[in-house]
Amino acid sequence: NALPRLLAKRVPLRAVSSPLYLSTVTMEEENDETLDYFDTLGIERSYHLDIPTLKKAYKKLMQKLHPDLHRNKSEEEQDDIHDQASNVTRAYRTLLEPQHRALHLLELMGKPLDENTTASLLGQDF
């Protein structure tokens, strides 16, 4: 089940008493690590994705995070659930696009591309 991995790694940023929250992280811990969007959606880390599987994982998580299911929770918990839904949506949109997926994989491998990166990564000098 991808939801526990999502919640354990990403959210909440504050301690909250709810069965949805398996652990807490601080804002500093959140910023120190690169969010693994594959892990967020509970899918295998690979450039070659099965798009229907990606969509299915996204929809399943978003159903669990739907605001109507959490309307009786505190405002703080609702805010955290909203943040979780935002992370899931960001993960889905990133992995859906091949170029963004490739950049994310490079970042996860510790080789992020930026404006200073040259083709030397590919063994070519320009």
KOLPA-492279 format. One record per residue (C-alpha): residue number from 1; x, y, z; residue in one letter. Coordinates in Angstrom, 3 decimals, decimal comma. Layout:
<atoms>
+-----+----------+----------+----------+---------+
! num !       c1 !       c2 !       c3 ! residuo !
+-----+----------+----------+----------+---------+
! NUM !        X !        Y !        Z !       a !
...
+-----+----------+----------+----------+---------+
</atoms>
This chain:
<atoms>
+-----+----------+----------+----------+---------+
! num !       c1 !       c2 !       c3 ! residuo !
+-----+----------+----------+----------+---------+
!   1 !    0,000 !    0,000 !    0,000 !       n !
!   2 !    1,572 !    3,270 !   -1,140 !       a !
!   3 !   -0,262 !    5,528 !    1,305 !       l !
!   4 !    1,747 !    4,530 !    4,403 !       p !
!   5 !    5,036 !    5,123 !    2,571 !       r !
!   6 !    3,812 !    8,525 !    1,415 !       l !
!   7 !    2,697 !    9,550 !    4,855 !       l !
!   8 !    5,719 !    8,155 !    6,650 !       a !
!   9 !    8,193 !   10,028 !    4,474 !       k !
!  10 !    6,541 !   13,253 !    3,499 !       r !
!  11 !    3,927 !   14,479 !    5,902 !       v !
!  12 !    2,966 !   15,714 !    8,398 !       p !
!  13 !    5,279 !   18,606 !    9,002 !       l !
!  14 !    3,710 !   18,873 !   12,464 !       r !
!  15 !    2,822 !   16,149 !   14,916 !       a !
!  16 !   -0,846 !   15,263 !   14,589 !       v !
!  17 !   -2,902 !   12,660 !   16,401 !       s !
!  18 !   -4,549 !   10,711 !   13,625 !       s !
!  19 !   -4,350 !    7,124 !   12,400 !       p !
!  20 !   -3,363 !    8,494 !    8,978 !       l !
!  21 !   -0,052 !    9,768 !   10,298 !       y !
!  22 !    2,487 !    7,026 !   10,751 !       l !
!  23 !    5,401 !    9,272 !   11,649 !       s !
!  24 !    6,391 !   12,891 !   11,677 !       t !
!  25 !    9,189 !   14,803 !   10,031 !       v !
!  26 !   10,440 !   18,285 !   10,575 !       t !
!  27 !   10,553 !   20,921 !    7,891 !       m !
!  28 !   14,363 !   20,663 !    7,901 !       e !
!  29 !   14,281 !   16,916 !    7,274 !       e !
!  30 !   11,792 !   17,482 !    4,469 !       e !
!  31 !   14,088 !   19,966 !    2,739 !       n !
!  32 !   17,237 !   17,854 !    3,152 !       d !
!  33 !   16,006 !   14,952 !    1,082 !       e !
!  34 !   14,854 !   14,809 !   -2,493 !       t !
!  35 !   11,269 !   13,660 !   -2,655 !       l !
!  36 !   11,153 !   10,337 !   -4,454 !       d !
!  37 !    8,039 !   10,645 !   -6,570 !       y !
!  38 !    8,151 !    6,955 !   -7,443 !       f !
!  39 !    8,024 !    6,112 !   -3,757 !       d !
!  40 !    5,322 !    8,722 !   -3,195 !       t !
!  41 !    3,095 !    6,929 !   -5,693 !       l !
!  42 !    4,233 !    3,454 !   -4,664 !       g !
!  43 !    5,518 !    2,468 !   -8,088 !       i !
!  44 !    8,779 !    1,010 !   -9,343 !       e !
!  45 !   11,562 !    3,497 !  -10,027 !       r !
!  46 !   12,109 !    3,333 !  -13,779 !       s !
!  47 !   12,184 !    5,625 !  -16,762 !       y !
!  48 !    9,955 !    3,197 !  -18,655 !       h !
!  49 !    6,644 !    3,471 !  -16,837 !       l !
!  50 !    3,352 !    1,817 !  -17,539 !       d !
!  51 !    1,179 !    4,934 !  -17,756 !       i !
!  52 !   -2,069 !    3,121 !  -16,803 !       p !
!  53 !   -0,316 !    1,845 !  -13,634 !       t !
!  54 !    0,853 !    5,384 !  -12,850 !       l !
!  55 !   -2,671 !    6,743 !  -13,294 !       k !
!  56 !   -4,157 !    3,961 !  -11,178 !       k !
!  57 !   -1,721 !    4,639 !   -8,320 !       a !
!  58 !   -2,464 !    8,365 !   -8,489 !       y !
!  59 !   -6,227 !    7,902 !   -8,460 !       k !
!  60 !   -6,081 !    5,415 !   -5,585 !       k !
!  61 !   -4,080 !    7,814 !   -3,410 !       l !
!  62 !   -6,204 !   10,816 !   -4,307 !       m !
!  63 !   -9,353 !    8,924 !   -3,356 !       q !
!  64 !   -7,881 !    8,306 !    0,107 !       k !
!  65 !   -6,846 !   11,955 !    0,416 !       l !
!  66 !  -10,126 !   13,431 !   -0,845 !       h !
!  67 !  -11,190 !   16,390 !    1,339 !       p !
!  68 !  -14,713 !   15,025 !    1,855 !       d !
!  69 !  -13,272 !   12,028 !    3,699 !       l !
!  70 !  -11,515 !   14,311 !    6,166 !       h !
!  71 !  -14,013 !   17,118 !    6,719 !       r !
!  72 !  -14,467 !   16,197 !   10,398 !       n !
!  73 !  -10,760 !   16,450 !   11,146 !       k !
!  74 !   -9,095 !   19,484 !   12,665 !       s !
!  75 !   -8,039 !   22,345 !   10,435 !       e !
!  76 !   -4,408 !   21,413 !   11,043 !       e !
!  77 !   -5,002 !   17,824 !    9,906 !       e !
!  78 !   -6,934 !   19,029 !    6,870 !       q !
!  79 !   -4,031 !   21,313 !    5,948 !       d !
!  80 !   -1,611 !   18,404 !    6,235 !       d !
!  81 !   -3,834 !   16,191 !    4,095 !       i !
!  82 !   -4,001 !   18,986 !    1,539 !       h !
!  83 !   -0,186 !   19,092 !    1,536 !       d !
!  84 !   -0,093 !   15,327 !    0,995 !       q !
!  85 !   -2,507 !   15,610 !   -1,926 !       a !
!  86 !   -0,306 !   18,350 !   -3,394 !       s !
!  87 !    2,752 !   16,065 !   -3,140 !       n !
!  88 !    0,862 !   13,233 !   -4,836 !       v !
!  89 !   -0,301 !   15,523 !   -7,646 !       t !
!  90 !    3,204 !   16,957 !   -8,128 !       r !
!  91 !    4,607 !   13,420 !   -8,271 !       a !
!  92 !    2,021 !   12,339 !  -10,827 !       y !
!  93 !    2,540 !   15,343 !  -13,099 !       r !
!  94 !    6,319 !   14,970 !  -12,949 !       t !
!  95 !    6,347 !   11,260 !  -13,722 !       l !
!  96 !    3,720 !   11,543 !  -16,454 !       l !
!  97 !    6,065 !   13,630 !  -18,631 !       e !
!  98 !    9,104 !   11,703 !  -19,954 !       p !
!  99 !   11,518 !   14,663 !  -19,795 !       q !
! 100 !   10,505 !   15,569 !  -16,253 !       h !
! 101 !   10,694 !   11,900 !  -15,260 !       r !
! 102 !   14,262 !   11,678 !  -16,631 !       a !
! 103 !   15,319 !   14,831 !  -14,769 !       l !
! 104 !   13,780 !   13,480 !  -11,571 !       h !
! 105 !   15,619 !   10,170 !  -11,955 !       l !
! 106 !   18,911 !   12,024 !  -12,450 !       l !
! 107 !   18,249 !   14,071 !   -9,331 !       e !
! 108 !   17,504 !   10,917 !   -7,336 !       l !
! 109 !   20,788 !    9,445 !   -8,538 !       m !
! 110 !   22,649 !   12,519 !   -7,303 !       g !
! 111 !   23,306 !   13,898 !  -10,787 !       k !
! 112 !   20,826 !   16,746 !  -11,201 !       p !
! 113 !   20,956 !   18,740 !  -14,414 !       l !
! 114 !   21,078 !   22,497 !  -14,156 !       d !
! 115 !   22,108 !   25,385 !  -16,364 !       e !
! 116 !   25,790 !   24,665 !  -15,659 !       n !
! 117 !   25,637 !   20,985 !  -16,664 !       t !
! 118 !   27,219 !   20,229 !  -20,001 !       t !
! 119 !   27,156 !   17,270 !  -22,321 !       a !
! 120 !   30,200 !   15,919 !  -20,455 !       s !
! 121 !   27,692 !   13,780 !  -18,591 !       l !
! 122 !   27,295 !   11,942 !  -21,869 !       l !
! 123 !   31,042 !   11,800 !  -22,505 !       g !
! 124 !   30,983 !   14,568 !  -25,089 !       q !
! 125 !   32,604 !   17,978 !  -24,917 !       d !
! 126 !   30,851 !   20,837 !  -26,601 !       f !
+-----+----------+----------+----------+---------+
</atoms>
